[in-house]
Amino acid sequence: NDKLLEHNSNNFLAGVHFGEQVLGIALLDMSTGEFFVAEGDTEYIDKLLQSLKPAEVIFQRSSQKYFKETFGTKFYTYTLESWIFDEAFATESLLKHFQTHSLKGFGIEDMHCGIVAAGAVLHYLKDTEHPNLQHITAIQRIEREDYLWMDRFTIRNLELLNSGAENGNTLLKVLDNTVSPMGARLLKRWTVLPLKTLKKINERLNLVEYLIKETDTRKNLHQLIKQCGDVERLVSKIPLKKINPREVLQIAKGLQQCEAIKNSCENTSNDYLKRLGDSLNPCKYILDKIIKEVNEN
């Protein structure tokens, strides 16, 4: 529900599966359709849980004591029967959901524990009367090598997201000049998952430098993104059948801005920005249809 969601934070449901050698974790934000999966040792899974702070964690009933001993008692948890944590069952659930013949296209086919965790998450949602999940169209892996992993003490002591003092400043507060809820959520994730690959870091920094110098491009993009609204969360209200006509019009408005953002990016001299613009899809057909069908009054 909108009133319960924080606009600048993801609302993740996490599934954890305890394998023999490694643990698998899946994180799904139903309000945006983002679905992530990762695998690693207990320390790595702990870092992911601390960084992405899921609203609820589900796992196998028999692992209750182990979960509390390993990850503490700060998470809201829910336990499920052990038959749900079966790889064949999980794989079938995912293939059926994504309507594909294999998970190769998502690059997760070798993440056996991660697949089990993801399957459990989907099962739990269907079990709790959430059958409309058509907006979850992809699942991506979080690569351990791509990010610098910080433990909870580091995150706390660097005051990245929370400050020890009341109303104290945090790094995120200082950095966050985003103009859309989508940007705010992304920035928060970037703050706790810093990049490690030099090429990607430089690409990001060069684009920041470019936008500081090119004031017209920056102001233009600023305006356009601001008018988009929270397209990400609005779109996911469609399969949930919770969207109202005014919100449908806001999606159309967002798509119009999307087209303008695409053109603006493609007419710049920065390669990274051009690539970002190229990946945008303004969904012309849907945009025209909404404008034609819905009368603003």
Secondary structure, DSSP 4 states (H G I P E B T S, - for coil): -GGGS-TTS--EEEEEEE-SS-EEEEEEETTTTEEEEEEE-HHHHHHHHHHH--SEEEEEGGGHHHHHHHH-S-S-EEEE-GGGS-HHHHHHHHHHHHT-S-SGGGT-TT-HHHHHHHHHHHHHHHHTT----TT----EEPPGGGB----HHHHHHTTSS--SSTT---HHHHH---SSHHHHHHHHHHHHS-B--HHHHHHHHHHHHHHHH-HHHHHHHHHHHHHH--HHHHHTTTTTT---HHHHHHHHHHHHHHHHHHHHHHTSS-HHHHHHHHT----HHHHHHHHHH----
